[in-house]
């Protein structure tokens, strides 16, 4: 039986339900041996089995349906990995699998021995004592990808109310992998050598353990053999080698040797000694130092005469050892030259990189194409760069070391979610009392936004004819051409933007795709896409609520407010539009699942035009996304609309300053065409902004005379460098000749380095 199956049996035993024991034992064995279900589905079926243990047999159907509903109302959590919204369709199949396994299980257990598939649970089961009981596992708090974390409760007879839950271990932060030198063969050999133990040297010769060597000092004037017996010598040798440090051992020896002036100098000799040395050994019992000869001292410690000569040459006049290992900080003979390292850095600099979309204020890390990795980089360096420059390639180890220490830091993926600055500060702070109140308010706002999004989603599913709840976000940059050709990594490519809207009523996905020749990624483009979506809603829909992140340049600015004011006053069916913003750093949106589906669909594909991106996006899941390719003539100038209609955005009706960066909820209504309501907290009362307040009445205009005008009269241009790279790829036939007309239409112009694709970020 599998480990999880044994746990479920233990749960059933605690409830004294023999029928459950029999069914679960056999069902779990059948499940572990079944090849029809994948590993992910087996996990989820085990969860259903746990639910079965916690309820009666008559409530199994309702329990399974509740669990299925919970999966269908999935909310993206703090996990980096996001799932596609069409995965909910598998819930019914999983429930059917579970019910079928329950019904097919015979009444008597048929135990089948299986291999272990959950070592953590095996260890937990083995650790369970006779005096301990187990609480049922709570799978609802655990993601499917997480490890199962059991909870043990101490219920001894002496204290029935004592509970000692074992808190789950904190997830370790993912760090860059570093070499563990402690397990290297040369490190182990070095440690054995310093400890005086037996080891095998580089020549394959076995070096024996260091022990005192036999020596005959019967004719020695210091009577060494009489003063120090063999047992005494063995203890002295062991004390010396137990230091296990080269410098400490030399300091130990220098304390036993003394430099003194030469007493007798022979006038006839040409090679007189410049100094004499006195050698001593310490008595282990009395601590008294007795003089011995050099031969006896070296034999006792199993060292050569050269060791004593070298260390005494580095002893100061006061008798202190001042030497050091000259190998430290010295350049090895086989070290990689600075010229080769510069070649590696130059090769890395050839690849375009982008900064983090949300964390650029707090992170210096730059990101290379997600199709690359260090092995691919080294292959391009070895097979292309080194051959072209006629240089000898360095090893992959050196290349990897240079890349990992590169400044600024580099990585190969674009961040999948926002990094919360406040949470990072709180986790890294040692004294949390000063920021505890601020962090608690931050987490409270996070919970409020998630709960409100869940409530609006449920309301939309129940009453989608009049109310719609949507989430929207701009996907990370796409590019054309997109292929696996190695030469593409060195070239600048045309940026493609994809704005996604997820409708919770029927799980519809709407995508608006355009390239950088037809628009930027500012608030005018985002507002235009929202207007197109609102315009095409059914006439029965009167109220729309949206959730998005707090990006000021795209979602929370006066241009977006002008767009929704225009929609609610010009579109007949709409009466109320709400813009709600998630807590900064915790914007978990269903629209992100669309991005994940598109990223999976683009693997191993070749894409050369914006239209091909639109086709791939539309077929990224079984239920096709609604995709529209935007042209420059379809982008409205919302900044002009805002300047004409929003005459006051700084003060509310109570003459208080409006802090746009703290707004969490914006509302516009058809009944108040010139009023914008806002909240700083989702549970606070509304405050109002009269957009015509305190301005010249001659400038005030009504919505009846307002018409939207295009923002761009012509297609936008790219930089000369990018245009040159695109033309080069056509000449090299990286881009097929059939696509030349598409790239010939692209114009170029000189553009300063500080150019930004964001615009009108008010």
LUMSE-55402 format. One record per residue (C-alpha): residue number from 1; residue in one letter; y negated, x negated, z. Coordinates in steps of 0.02 Angstrom, whole numbers. Layout:
  nr rest  north   east     up
 NUM    A      Y      X      Z
...
% end
This chain:
  nr rest  north   east     up
   1    X      0      0      0
   2    X   -175    -61    -36
   3    X   -295   -107    103
   4    X   -409     40     69
   5    X   -258    156     68
   6    X   -205     89    239
   7    X   -380    121    306
   8    X   -375    302    244
   9    X   -205    325    327
  10    X   -277    259    491
  11    X   -418    385    477
  12    X   -294    525    450
  13    X   -189    468    600
  14    X   -343    478    711
  15    X   -361    661    660
  16    X   -175    693    691
  17    X   -151    760    516
  18    X     24    712    458
  19    X      6    802    290
  20    X   -148    700    252
  21    X    -55    541    297
  22    X     85    580    174
  23    X    -29    630     33
  24    X   -152    488     52
  25    X    -16    355     67
  26    X     65    404    -96
  27    X    -97    443   -186
  28    X   -175    275   -143
  29    X    -20    184   -204
  30    X    -20    283   -366
  31    X   -204    245   -386
  32    X   -186     57   -359
  33    X    -46     46   -488
  34    X   -132    158   -615
  35    X   -196     68   -769
  36    X   -287    221   -832
  37    X   -434    203   -715
  38    X   -554     56   -716
  39    X   -605    -38   -559
  40    X   -771     57   -543
  41    X   -685    226   -556
  42    X   -551    174   -430
  43    X   -690    136   -305
  44    X   -767    306   -330
  45    X   -599    395   -316
  46    X   -568    304   -151
  47    X   -734    375    -95
  48    X   -672    548   -137
  49    X   -513    512    -37
  50    X   -620    465    113
  51    X   -713    629     96
  52    X   -543    714     94
  53    X   -499    631    261
  54    X   -660    692    341
  55    X   -637    875    288
  56    X   -497   1002    290
  57    X   -391   1034    138
  58    X   -477   1199    106
  59    X   -647   1111     97
  60    X   -593    978    -26
  61    X   -666   1068   -176
  62    X   -836   1095    -95
  63    X   -840    916    -32
  64    X   -803    850   -205
  65    X   -934    959   -284
  66    X  -1063    906   -155
  67    X  -1024    725   -191
  68    X  -1037    757   -377
  69    X  -1207    841   -352
  70    X  -1265    694   -251
  71    X  -1219    577   -394
  72    X  -1303    688   -522
  73    X  -1463    685   -418
  74    X  -1458    497   -422
  75    X  -1615    407   -364
  76    X  -1637    225   -415
  77    X  -1633    123   -256
  78    X  -1681    -55   -207
  79    X  -1539   -127   -308
  80    X  -1588   -236   -458
  81    X  -1450   -160   -565
  82    X  -1493     10   -637
  83    X  -1378    133   -720
  84    X  -1401    243   -870
  85    X  -1436    425   -838
  86    X  -1291    478   -948
  87    X  -1167    401   -824
  88    X  -1182    562   -723
  89    X  -1071    645   -853
  90    X   -924    547   -783
  91    X   -936    631   -612
  92    X   -837    784   -666
  93    X   -700    674   -737
  94    X   -692    575   -574
  95    X   -678    733   -471
  96    X   -539    796   -585
  97    X   -448    630   -567
  98    X   -457    644   -378
  99    X   -397    823   -371
 100    X   -256    784   -493
 101    X   -197    638   -388
 102    X   -201    746   -232
 103    X    -99    884   -312
 104    X     28    766   -391
 105    X     60    673   -228
 106    X    229    722   -150
 107    X    240    778     30
 108    X    337    624     86
 109    X    261    450     77
 110    X    327    335    -56
 111    X    262    165     -4
 112    X    239     41   -144
 113    X    195   -137   -100
 114    X     41   -192   -195
 115    X    -65   -348   -201
 116    X   -219   -356    -92
 117    X   -376   -293   -175
 118    X   -497   -293    -29
 119    X   -480   -447     81
 120    X   -627   -396    189
 121    X   -538   -234    238
 122    X   -374   -327    269
 123    X   -461   -441    392
 124    X   -541   -291    475
 125    X   -375   -200    493
 126    X   -293   -355    568
 127    X   -435   -369    693
 128    X   -413   -190    756
 129    X   -343   -184    931
 130    X   -244    -49   1018
 131    X   -392     -2   1128
 132    X   -514     24    985
 133    X   -542    172    874
 134    X   -619    176    702
 135    X   -759    285    640
 136    X   -736    354    464
 137    X   -817    245    334
 138    X   -985    311    276
 139    X   -985    279     89
 140    X  -1145    377     62
 141    X  -1247    233    131
 142    X  -1161    104     24
 143    X  -1193     74   -161
 144    X  -1040     71   -273
 145    X  -1071   -112   -311
 146    X  -1083   -160   -126
 147    X   -942   -220    -16
 148    X   -869    -91    103
 149    X   -939   -124    277
 150    X   -834    -50    418
 151    X   -903      0    587
 152    X   -802    -25    745
 153    X   -838     72    903
 154    X   -781     17   1075
 155    X   -713    169   1167
 156    X   -628     95   1319
 157    X   -566    207   1458
 158    X   -688    133   1584
 159    X   -842    176   1480
 160    X   -817    313   1353
 161    X  -1000    316   1303
 162    X  -1015    131   1262
 163    X  -1040    102   1078
 164    X  -1051    -70   1002
 165    X  -1076    -53    814
 166    X  -1061   -209    712
 167    X  -1216   -225    603
 168    X  -1181   -272    423
 169    X  -1227   -449    375
 170    X  -1393   -468    284
 171    X  -1381   -500     99
 172    X  -1421   -678     58
 173    X  -1565   -711    -59
 174    X  -1511   -779   -223
 175    X  -1561   -962   -235
 176    X  -1546  -1091   -368
 177    X  -1376  -1174   -357
 178    X  -1378  -1352   -294
 179    X  -1240  -1481   -294
 180    X  -1141  -1495   -132
 181    X  -1117  -1683   -117
 182    X  -1017  -1668     43
 183    X   -859  -1630    -57
 184    X   -880  -1768   -184
 185    X   -744  -1898   -189
 186    X   -864  -2045   -170
 187    X   -949  -1960    -22
 188    X   -782  -1937     66
 189    X   -734  -2118     30
 190    X   -903  -2179     96
 191    X   -881  -2080    256
 192    X   -706  -2149    283
 193    X   -766  -2326    252
 194    X   -909  -2312    378
 195    X   -788  -2239    507
 196    X   -666  -2382    479
 197    X   -527  -2268    422
 198    X   -404  -2296    281
 199    X   -462  -2251    105
 200    X   -428  -2291    -78
 201    X   -562  -2396   -164
 202    X   -616  -2387   -346
 203    X   -480  -2509   -398
 204    X   -347  -2396   -326
 205    X   -310  -2513   -184
 206    X   -274  -2438    -14
 207    X   -391  -2512    117
 208    X   -307  -2504    288
 209    X   -387  -2437    448
 210    X   -500  -2559    538
 211    X   -413  -2635    689
 212    X   -438  -2797    787
 213    X   -358  -2943    696
 214    X   -248  -3066    788
 215    X   -338  -3228    830
 216    X   -284  -3384    927
 217    X   -423  -3445   1042
 218    X   -311  -3541   1162
 219    X   -407  -3702   1127
 220    X   -576  -3617   1128
 221    X   -696  -3677   1263
 222    X   -750  -3495   1296
 223    X   -572  -3441   1337
 224    X   -591  -3283   1229
 225    X   -410  -3224   1237
 226    X   -409  -3231   1426
 227    X   -572  -3135   1449
 228    X   -531  -2996   1325
 229    X   -355  -2930   1308
 230    X   -291  -2830   1158
 231    X   -324  -2660   1235
 232    X   -503  -2710   1275
 233    X   -530  -2773   1098
 234    X   -461  -2612   1024
 235    X   -584  -2507   1125
 236    X   -729  -2619   1071
 237    X   -678  -2603    889
 238    X   -663  -2414    904
 239    X   -835  -2402    986
 240    X   -912  -2502    844
 241    X   -834  -2402    701
 242    X   -865  -2233    785
 243    X  -1050  -2259    753
 244    X  -1011  -2217    569
 245    X  -1183  -2276    514
 246    X  -1221  -2442    431
 247    X  -1389  -2468    516
 248    X  -1327  -2417    688
 249    X  -1181  -2535    672
 250    X  -1296  -2680    629
 251    X  -1410  -2639    775
 252    X  -1256  -2640    886
 253    X  -1203  -2811    822
 254    X  -1379  -2883    835
 255    X  -1379  -2840   1020
 256    X  -1226  -2953   1043
 257    X  -1294  -3103    946
 258    X  -1439  -3214    998
 259    X  -1536  -3341    895
 260    X  -1579  -3501    991
 261    X  -1654  -3669    941
 262    X  -1537  -3811    891
 263    X  -1503  -3928   1038
 264    X  -1428  -4077    946
 265    X  -1496  -4142    782
 266    X  -1405  -4283    693
 267    X  -1527  -4408    619
 268    X  -1402  -4465    487
 269    X  -1364  -4289    425
 270    X  -1464  -4215    281
 271    X  -1407  -4035    312
 272    X  -1450  -3997    494
 273    X  -1446  -3818    556
 274    X  -1615  -3735    577
 275    X  -1551  -3618    712
 276    X  -1401  -3590    826
 277    X  -1322  -3425    874
 278    X  -1240  -3366   1034
 279    X  -1106  -3231   1018
 280    X  -1059  -3112   1159
 281    X   -945  -2964   1193
 282    X   -972  -2831   1325
 283    X   -844  -2796   1459
 284    X   -803  -2611   1455
 285    X   -782  -2596   1645
 286    X   -920  -2700   1720
 287    X  -1040  -2701   1573
 288    X  -1058  -2891   1589
 289    X  -1083  -2990   1430
 290    X   -972  -3140   1404
 291    X   -992  -3272   1273
 292    X   -861  -3286   1135
 293    X   -842  -3383    975
 294    X   -890  -3317    803
 295    X   -710  -3310    746
 296    X   -658  -3203    894
 297    X   -805  -3084    875
 298    X   -772  -3055    689
 299    X   -586  -3032    718
 300    X   -619  -2906    857
 301    X   -730  -2795    749
 302    X   -630  -2830    591
 303    X   -782  -2892    495
 304    X   -821  -3050    396
 305    X   -939  -3194    441
 306    X  -1055  -3137    301
 307    X  -1096  -2976    395
 308    X  -1164  -3071    544
 309    X  -1260  -3196    436
 310    X  -1346  -3058    335
 311    X  -1397  -2952    482
 312    X  -1462  -3098    588
 313    X  -1574  -3153    444
 314    X  -1663  -2985    465
 315    X  -1688  -2996    652
 316    X  -1867  -3019    715
 317    X  -1925  -3149    840
 318    X  -1909  -3019    979
 319    X  -1726  -2992    935
 320    X  -1744  -2822    852
 321    X  -1655  -2782    689
 322    X  -1785  -2739    557
 323    X  -1678  -2731    402
 324    X  -1646  -2579    293
 325    X  -1532  -2530    152
 326    X  -1618  -2597     -3
 327    X  -1518  -2479   -113
 328    X  -1621  -2333    -47
 329    X  -1769  -2288   -161
 330    X  -1717  -2423   -282
 331    X  -1696  -2381   -465
 332    X  -1513  -2384   -517
 333    X  -1462  -2490   -663
 334    X  -1398  -2338   -757
 335    X  -1549  -2227   -717
 336    X  -1617  -2117   -857
 337    X  -1774  -2194   -928
 338    X  -1940  -2104   -913
 339    X  -1947  -2097  -1103
 340    X  -1786  -1995  -1113
 341    X  -1847  -1880   -975
 342    X  -2008  -1851  -1070
 343    X  -1906  -1808  -1224
 344    X  -1812  -1676  -1123
 345    X  -1975  -1603  -1057
 346    X  -2048  -1601  -1233
 347    X  -1896  -1507  -1295
 348    X  -1911  -1378  -1154
 349    X  -2096  -1356  -1195
 350    X  -2051  -1306  -1373
 351    X  -1985  -1138  -1313
 352    X  -2107   -993  -1288
 353    X  -2113   -923  -1113
 354    X  -2194   -773  -1030
 355    X  -2255   -743   -853
 356    X  -2195   -610   -734
 357    X  -2261   -437   -779
 358    X  -2293   -379   -600
 359    X  -2286   -536   -492
 360    X  -2401   -656   -584
 361    X  -2520   -662   -435
 362    X  -2384   -719   -316
 363    X  -2267   -818   -428
 364    X  -2289   -967   -543
 365    X  -2119   -943   -623
 366    X  -2113   -923   -811
 367    X  -1973   -842   -909
 368    X  -1888   -898  -1068
 369    X  -1794   -785  -1186
 370    X  -1652   -692  -1096
 371    X  -1536   -744  -1238
 372    X  -1548   -926  -1183
 373    X  -1465  -1025  -1044
 374    X  -1458  -1209   -997
 375    X  -1300  -1240  -1096
 376    X  -1379  -1168  -1253
 377    X  -1537  -1268  -1223
 378    X  -1437  -1428  -1206
 379    X  -1340  -1389  -1366
 380    X  -1504  -1367  -1460
 381    X  -1571  -1526  -1384
 382    X  -1417  -1628  -1427
 383    X  -1380  -1559  -1600
 384    X  -1556  -1529  -1665
 385    X  -1693  -1617  -1568
 386    X  -1607  -1785  -1542
 387    X  -1547  -1795  -1722
 388    X  -1718  -1755  -1791
 389    X  -1804  -1883  -1679
 390    X  -1664  -2015  -1696
 391    X  -1639  -2036  -1508
 392    X  -1486  -2052  -1399
 393    X  -1458  -1887  -1304
 394    X  -1450  -1888  -1115
 395    X  -1307  -1803  -1025
 396    X  -1306  -1617   -986
 397    X  -1316  -1659   -801
 398    X  -1481  -1748   -827
 399    X  -1547  -1607   -938
 400    X  -1501  -1478   -807
 401    X  -1581  -1581   -669
 402    X  -1745  -1597   -766
 403    X  -1746  -1410   -806
 404    X  -1716  -1359   -624
 405    X  -1859  -1471   -565
 406    X  -1977  -1420   -704
 407    X  -2156  -1379   -658
 408    X  -2195  -1234   -668
 409    X  -2025  -1163   -622
 410    X  -1927  -1085   -766
 411    X  -1796   -951   -779
 412    X  -1706   -854   -916
 413    X  -1731   -672   -873
 414    X  -1876   -552   -859
 415    X  -1888   -475   -684
 416    X  -1801   -307   -679
 417    X  -1904   -234   -538
 418    X  -2065   -260   -443
 419    X  -2068   -383   -302
 420    X  -2149   -306   -148
 421    X  -2278   -427    -79
 422    X  -2294   -341     89
 423    X  -2106   -338    119
 424    X  -2091   -522     72
 425    X  -2232   -568    191
 426    X  -2153   -466    330
 427    X  -1980   -542    305
 428    X  -2048   -720    302
 429    X  -2165   -697    450
 430    X  -2105   -766    617
 431    X  -2226   -665    724
 432    X  -2215   -488    657
 433    X  -2320   -404    791
 434    X  -2484   -432    699
 435    X  -2424   -349    538
 436    X  -2297   -227    611
 437    X  -2414    -77    603
 438    X  -2465   -114    424
 439    X  -2284   -136    369
 440    X  -2229     25    455
 441    X  -2365    119    361
 442    X  -2306     37    199
 443    X  -2126     92    227
 444    X  -2185    267    276
 445    X  -2279    284    111
 446    X  -2124    224     20
 447    X  -2016    358    101
 448    X  -2146    493     66
 449    X  -2156    450   -118
 450    X  -1967    444   -139
 451    X  -1945    611    -48
 452    X  -2081    695   -150
 453    X  -2006    631   -313
 454    X  -1837    700   -260
 455    X  -1912    869   -215
 456    X  -2005    882   -381
 457    X  -1849    831   -475
 458    X  -1746    968   -392
 459    X  -1884   1094   -425
 460    X  -1888   1043   -609
 461    X  -1700   1064   -627
 462    X  -1708   1235   -545
 463    X  -1863   1299   -637
 464    X  -1886   1194   -794
 465    X  -1961   1337   -893
 466    X  -2129   1328   -804
 467    X  -2124   1162   -709
 468    X  -2084    987   -773
 469    X  -2064    824   -673
 470    X  -2070    665   -775
 471    X  -2070    478   -744
 472    X  -2143    354   -867
 473    X  -2157    166   -885
 474    X  -2187     34  -1017
 475    X  -2034    -71  -1054
 476    X  -2040   -260  -1053
 477    X  -2092   -339  -1217
 478    X  -1974   -324  -1364
 479    X  -1995   -435  -1517
 480    X  -1957   -450  -1702
 481    X  -1865   -537  -1774
 482    X  -1728   -520  -1643
 483    X  -1567   -614  -1680
 484    X  -1455   -753  -1614
 485    X  -1517   -887  -1735
 486    X  -1559  -1046  -1638
 487    X  -1718  -1075  -1737
 488    X  -1791   -913  -1670
 489    X  -1805   -989  -1497
 490    X  -1940  -1110  -1556
 491    X  -2046   -983  -1652
 492    X  -2178   -857  -1600
 493    X  -2123   -679  -1637
 494    X  -2208   -511  -1662
 495    X  -2222   -410  -1501
 496    X  -2155   -233  -1497
 497    X  -2199   -108  -1359
 498    X  -2092     39  -1302
 499    X  -2166    173  -1188
 500    X  -2032    283  -1110
 501    X  -2043    456  -1030
 502    X  -1894    531   -937
 503    X  -1893    721   -918
 504    X  -1790    775   -766
 505    X  -1764    953   -829
 506    X  -1631    910   -957
 507    X  -1623    719   -943
 508    X  -1715    700  -1107
 509    X  -1788    531  -1149
 510    X  -1945    511  -1254
 511    X  -1992    341  -1326
 512    X  -2152    287  -1414
 513    X  -2134    125  -1510
 514    X  -2270     19  -1591
 515    X  -2298   -166  -1629
 516    X  -2450   -272  -1591
 517    X  -2521   -241  -1765
 518    X  -2540    -55  -1723
 519    X  -2597    -63  -1543
 520    X  -2608   -156  -1380
 521    X  -2531   -107  -1213
 522    X  -2684    -37  -1126
 523    X  -2730    132  -1056
 524    X  -2782    203  -1226
 525    X  -2606    180  -1294
 526    X  -2524    249  -1135
 527    X  -2641    399  -1130
 528    X  -2611    437  -1314
 529    X  -2422    442  -1286
 530    X  -2443    558  -1136
 531    X  -2554    674  -1238
 532    X  -2423    683  -1376
 533    X  -2287    725  -1249
 534    X  -2392    860  -1163
 535    X  -2442    937  -1330
 536    X  -2260    961  -1382
 537    X  -2203   1044  -1220
 538    X  -2141   1225  -1230
 539    X  -2278   1355  -1212
 540    X  -2197   1420  -1052
 541    X  -2231   1258   -957
 542    X  -2388   1274   -851
 543    X  -2370   1134   -724
 544    X  -2324    951   -756
 545    X  -2299    818   -623
 546    X  -2278    634   -666
 547    X  -2226    481   -566
 548    X  -2269    303   -616
 549    X  -2306    132   -543
 550    X  -2479     78   -485
 551    X  -2526    -34   -632
 552    X  -2715    -11   -642
 553    X  -2731    -68   -822
 554    X  -2608     63   -886
 555    X  -2581    210   -769
 556    X  -2717    226   -637
 557    X  -2889    220   -719
 558    X  -3026    332   -787
 559    X  -2956    332   -965
 560    X  -2794    414   -906
 561    X  -2894    538   -803
 562    X  -2997    581   -957
 563    X  -2836    607  -1056
 564    X  -2758    730   -933
 565    X  -2926    822   -914
 566    X  -2928    841  -1103
 567    X  -2748    904  -1103
 568    X  -2771   1034   -966
 569    X  -2932   1101  -1045
 570    X  -2881   1095  -1230
 571    X  -2697   1143  -1222
 572    X  -2681   1329  -1190
 573    X  -2518   1333  -1091
 574    X  -2554   1196   -964
 575    X  -2644   1244   -804
 576    X  -2607   1098   -685
 577    X  -2566    915   -710
 578    X  -2522    797   -567
 579    X  -2516    607   -576
 580    X  -2421    536   -427
 581    X  -2404    351   -395
 582    X  -2258    266   -308
 583    X  -2286    141   -169
 584    X  -2328    -31   -237
 585    X  -2172   -138   -248
 586    X  -2054     11   -233
 587    X  -2078    104   -397
 588    X  -1899    154   -431
 589    X  -1907    268   -583
 590    X  -1776    357   -688
 591    X  -1865    291   -842
 592    X  -1797    119   -795
 593    X  -1621    180   -836
 594    X  -1679    204  -1015
 595    X  -1734     22  -1020
 596    X  -1563    -33   -957
 597    X  -1475     70  -1091
 598    X  -1585     -7  -1227
 599    X  -1552   -183  -1164
 600    X  -1364   -153  -1170
 601    X  -1375    -79  -1346
 602    X  -1471   -227  -1417
 603    X  -1338   -356  -1376
 604    X  -1269   -447  -1528
 605    X  -1388   -352  -1643
 606    X  -1506   -417  -1777
 607    X  -1675   -330  -1788
 608    X  -1812   -378  -1910
 609    X  -1937   -232  -1910
 610    X  -2016   -110  -1789
 611    X  -1928     33  -1877
 612    X  -1759    -46  -1841
 613    X  -1805    -56  -1656
 614    X  -1845    130  -1660
 615    X  -1675    167  -1740
 616    X  -1582     63  -1611
 617    X  -1676    144  -1466
 618    X  -1636    318  -1527
 619    X  -1449    281  -1525
 620    X  -1446    181  -1363
 621    X  -1347    319  -1275
 622    X  -1234    462  -1323
 623    X  -1373    591  -1303
 624    X  -1503    520  -1422
 625    X  -1678    478  -1365
 626    X  -1826    559  -1452
 627    X  -1916    412  -1533
 628    X  -2084    411  -1619
 629    X  -2158    260  -1707
 630    X  -2344    251  -1673
 631    X  -2472    192  -1801
 632    X  -2644    119  -1767
 633    X  -2727    276  -1837
 634    X  -2639    383  -1705
 635    X  -2707    288  -1554
 636    X  -2855    384  -1479
 637    X  -3012    302  -1409
 638    X  -2997    367  -1231
 639    X  -3129    246  -1167
 640    X  -3258    339  -1273
 641    X  -3194    505  -1206
 642    X  -3210    440  -1027
 643    X  -3388    378  -1055
 644    X  -3440    547  -1126
 645    X  -3357    662   -998
 646    X  -3331    562   -838
 647    X  -3513    538   -789
 648    X  -3469    513   -605
 649    X  -3313    422   -544
 650    X  -3384    329   -393
 651    X  -3425    464   -265
 652    X  -3337    623   -210
 653    X  -3417    788   -166
 654    X  -3440    727     13
 655    X  -3542    579    -52
 656    X  -3405    456      0
 657    X  -3358    304   -103
 658    X  -3197    328   -202
 659    X  -3071    187   -186
 660    X  -2967    203   -345
 661    X  -2846     68   -293
 662    X  -2785    173   -146
 663    X  -2764    338   -238
 664    X  -2586    405   -229
 665    X  -2609    576   -309
 666    X  -2726    640   -446
 667    X  -2735    824   -494
 668    X  -2832    917   -629
 669    X  -2833   1106   -652
 670    X  -2891   1222   -789
 671    X  -2989   1325   -661
 672    X  -3099   1173   -620
 673    X  -3128   1089   -788
 674    X  -3251    960   -718
 675    X  -3166    920   -552
 676    X  -3037    786   -515
 677    X  -2941    804   -352
 678    X  -2864    653   -268
 679    X  -2771    595   -113
 680    X  -2751    426    -29
 681    X  -2590    488     52
 682    X  -2463    611    -16
 683    X  -2471    718    141
 684    X  -2660    714    160
 685    X  -2780    852    103
 686    X  -2860    841    -69
 687    X  -3034    772    -96
 688    X  -3135    811   -251
 689    X  -3240    716   -379
 690    X  -3366    813   -482
 691    X  -3371    714   -644
 692    X  -3544    788   -688
 693    X  -3622    758   -518
 694    X  -3785    660   -499
 695    X  -3813    628   -683
 696    X  -3937    681   -814
 697    X  -3894    860   -863
 698    X  -3940    822  -1043
 699    X  -3787    709  -1053
 700    X  -3666    840   -987
 701    X  -3551    907  -1121
 702    X  -3422   1045  -1124
 703    X  -3240   1024  -1172
 704    X  -3260   1144  -1319
 705    X  -3362   1018  -1418
 706    X  -3251    868  -1380
 707    X  -3138    797  -1514
 708    X  -3032    639  -1502
 709    X  -3067    495  -1622
 710    X  -2953    350  -1670
 711    X  -2978    187  -1578
 712    X  -2933     71  -1722
 713    X  -2996     90  -1899
 714    X  -2883    -49  -1966
 715    X  -2722   -135  -1919
 716    X  -2740   -270  -1786
 717    X  -2720   -455  -1826
 718    X  -2609   -587  -1745
 719    X  -2649   -769  -1711
 720    X  -2639   -897  -1850
 721    X  -2502   -989  -1756
 722    X  -2394   -834  -1744
 723    X  -2422   -790  -1926
 724    X  -2375   -968  -1975
 725    X  -2213   -957  -1876
 726    X  -2167   -790  -1956
 727    X  -2199   -859  -2131
 728    X  -2096  -1013  -2088
 729    X  -1947   -906  -2037
 730    X  -1957   -814  -2203
 731    X  -1960   -978  -2300
 732    X  -1811  -1043  -2201
 733    X  -1721   -878  -2237
 734    X  -1701   -843  -2053
 735    X  -1784   -678  -2097
 736    X  -1700   -605  -2252
 737    X  -1809   -593  -2407
 738    X  -1790   -403  -2409
 739    X  -1907   -394  -2259
 740    X  -2047   -498  -2338
 741    X  -2158   -346  -2377
 742    X  -2160   -299  -2193
 743    X  -2220   -472  -2139
 744    X  -2340   -493  -2285
 745    X  -2441   -345  -2220
 746    X  -2476   -439  -2058
 747    X  -2649   -517  -2054
 748    X  -2704   -662  -1945
 749    X  -2865   -716  -1862
 750    X  -2916   -854  -1741
 751    X  -2906   -793  -1563
 752    X  -2955   -880  -1399
 753    X  -2819   -928  -1276
 754    X  -2887   -808  -1145
 755    X  -2849   -659  -1257
 756    X  -2764   -516  -1163
 757    X  -2673   -366  -1231
 758    X  -2741   -261  -1087
 759    X  -2904   -170  -1120
 760    X  -3012    -43  -1030
 761    X  -2934    -72   -860
 762    X  -3068     29   -767
% end
